[in-house]
Structures are given as C-alpha cells and as structure tokens.
Amino acid sequence: MHVLFEKGEASQLNPDRIKRLEDVGFIWKAKGDDLQVKVELIRKKEQGTKRWNQRYTEMCAYKAKHGHCLVPKVYEENRLLSSW
C-alpha cells in the first residue's frame, strides 16, 4: 500500500514497515500530526483487510458444512457472518 503525501509523492509505508519503525522507538510526528493520521489510516485499512479475510474463510467453512452461502440472520455459531 502506498500513501500519497502533499506533493503527490507515494510513501513506501505499509503495516509491516510501520511496526518495524515503532519497534525501534520511532515516534510519528509531522506538521500538524498529518503523518500520524496517515499511519492510522494505513492501520485501519489493514485491520479491515484482516477482518474481510477472516469472514471469507468463515463463509467458505459455512458453505462446506451447509452447501450454500445463505447464512440465516440468527446463525448462533457466528452472528457476524450473517451480516457480512
């Protein structure tokens, strides 16, 4: 993932690089904390991707068990799957 900065220049920041920098004590400070906001956006996108992949795996398991992807709204085994 690349983040565009003020002059349209792409950053090479990604979740792994952010973690590696923080592991060595890097502190996110920039003009008006713009960089910190961009780092948070990267993290949120990564979390969203992980959640999607998790639900996808759960849906595949549901289909393997039930033969279809029509999860009932009141599916007790996984309530989040029915709204996905």
C-alpha positions as CSV (number, residue, x, y, z in Angstrom):
1,M,0.0,0.0,0.0
2,H,1.2,3.5,-0.8
3,V,0.1,6.7,0.9
4,L,0.2,9.9,-1.1
5,F,1.8,12.8,0.6
6,E,1.3,16.5,-0.1
7,K,3.1,16.8,-3.4
8,G,1.6,13.6,-4.8
9,E,4.7,11.6,-3.8
10,A,4.0,8.0,-2.8
11,S,5.2,6.7,0.5
12,Q,6.5,3.2,0.9
13,L,4.8,2.9,4.3
14,N,2.9,-0.4,4.9
15,P,1.8,-2.1,8.2
16,D,5.0,-4.2,8.4
17,R,7.3,-1.1,8.0
18,I,5.2,0.9,10.5
19,K,5.6,-1.9,13.1
20,R,9.3,-2.2,12.4
21,L,9.9,1.5,12.9
22,E,7.8,1.6,16.1
23,D,9.7,-1.4,17.4
24,V,12.9,0.6,17.3
25,G,11.2,3.6,19.1
26,F,10.2,5.7,16.1
27,I,7.6,8.4,17.1
28,W,5.2,9.7,14.5
29,K,5.3,13.4,14.4
30,A,4.9,15.7,11.4
31,K,3.4,19.1,10.6
32,G,0.1,19.2,12.4
33,D,0.3,15.4,13.0
34,D,-0.6,14.7,9.3
35,L,1.8,11.8,9.3
36,Q,0.2,10.2,12.4
37,V,-3.2,10.5,10.8
38,K,-1.9,8.7,7.6
39,V,-0.4,6.0,9.7
40,E,-3.7,5.4,11.5
41,L,-5.5,5.2,8.1
42,I,-3.0,2.5,7.0
43,R,-3.6,0.6,10.2
44,K,-7.4,0.8,9.8
45,K,-7.2,-0.4,6.2
46,E,-5.0,-3.4,7.3
47,Q,-7.5,-4.3,10.0
48,G,-10.3,-4.1,7.6
49,T,-8.5,-6.5,5.2
50,K,-7.8,-8.9,8.0
51,R,-11.5,-8.9,9.1
52,W,-12.6,-9.4,5.4
53,N,-10.2,-12.4,5.1
54,Q,-11.5,-13.8,8.3
55,R,-15.1,-13.6,7.2
56,Y,-14.3,-15.0,3.8
57,T,-12.7,-18.1,5.5
58,E,-15.7,-18.4,7.7
59,M,-18.0,-18.2,4.7
60,C,-16.1,-20.9,2.9
61,A,-16.4,-23.1,6.0
62,Y,-20.1,-22.4,6.3
63,K,-20.6,-23.4,2.6
64,A,-18.6,-26.6,3.1
65,K,-20.8,-27.5,6.0
66,H,-24.2,-26.4,4.7
67,G,-23.8,-26.5,0.9
68,H,-24.8,-22.8,0.3
69,C,-23.9,-19.2,1.4
70,L,-27.3,-18.1,2.6
71,V,-26.4,-17.6,6.3
72,P,-29.5,-17.1,8.4
73,K,-29.8,-13.8,10.4
74,V,-30.0,-15.8,13.6
75,Y,-27.0,-18.1,13.0
76,E,-25.9,-18.8,16.5
77,E,-22.4,-20.2,15.6
78,N,-21.3,-16.9,14.1
79,R,-23.7,-13.9,14.3
80,L,-21.3,-11.6,12.4
81,L,-21.3,-13.9,9.4
82,S,-24.9,-13.4,8.6
83,S,-24.5,-9.6,8.3
84,W,-21.3,-10.0,6.2
